[in-house]
Amino acid sequence: MVQRYDRLKEIRRLDPERDFLEIYRLTVTYEFPWDVTRALELALYRTYAVPSIGRLLDETAELTERTQKRYDDTALLLDAVVEHGFDTEEGRTAVRRINQMHRSYDISNDDMRYVLCTFVVTPKRWLDAYGWRRLSDHELRAFAAYYRTLGTRMGIKDLPQSYEDFEHTLDTYEHEHFGWDEGARRVSDATLALMASWYPAPLAPLVRGASLALLDDSLLRAFRYDRPGPVARGLTRGALRLRARAVRLLPPRRKPHYARQNPEIKGYPDGYEVASLGTFPTPGVRGCPVPGHRRPTEAPAE
């Protein structure tokens, strides 16, 4: 019988630079599948507060008119790499699709690198606050190695090397770039509405309020939301900490749980092919620049 901390012991026996995929998979599919899903949702949400990112997402209309599909496709493409690895057909296809979509838009290397940083830093900070345990140094090193590898496959330049580098890059970029944009606010509102839609309609205002209560002040200022009161914040964050205590007492997960198994994924009841996920932008439509207007630092096709 696997005991609560046995997988952490297994992780500590692995080499975070060589075995980063195995460590990352153990951490996100056995130890913290629910928490990492919530953290990655928050990670992507944070990026809207950078006006160049939030504005582009609004122009494409993917997150305002097809919010559920965009959520599903993003989660499933990232999940394919976690489940199958970088060097399998499924993993290569997922990265290729990500690259094809990003190449269709005028996205700076700095913005791409910042988005990658959110995937490393936000889960650590979420688990510090709401996890049943914190990430070990081995796991932080493996997270950094995993996303360095993903960033390399996406053609992102000047990648951070350590977790501390990712964290410093994220904090600096947010300090310099977070700000108001009307389109980004529309994307934010659409995302909050999507999350509320996963629950019975009478609970929608409560879910929206709880979601806002989890945002830090820098995000609230960027989107010009009113700051939730101390009672709302206390209840929301306290409930998550109580959940963490309960999870710590439960038997450890015996089977991996992948993002494709999450109930929030609703758009593919009959299954899907990785190669068909995502968007296939038409040049000149919905914020997609015409060929030849892309930046020279764009990610190469895999």
Secondary structure, DSSP 8 states (H G I E B T S, - for coil): ---TTHHHHHHHTS-TTTSHHHHHHHIIIII-HHHHHHHHHHHHHHHTTSHHHHHHHHHH-HHHHSHHHHHHHHHHHHHHHHHH-TTSHHHHHHHHHHHHHHHTS---HHHHHHHHHHHHHHHHHHHHHHSSS---HHHHHHHHHHHHHHHHHTT--S---SHHHHHHHHHHHHHHH----HHHHHHHHHHHHHHHHTS-GGGHHHHHHHHHHTS-HHHHHHHT-----HHHHHHHHHHHHHHHHHHHHS---SS---GGG-TT--S-TT---GGG-S----TTSTT---TT-S-TT-----
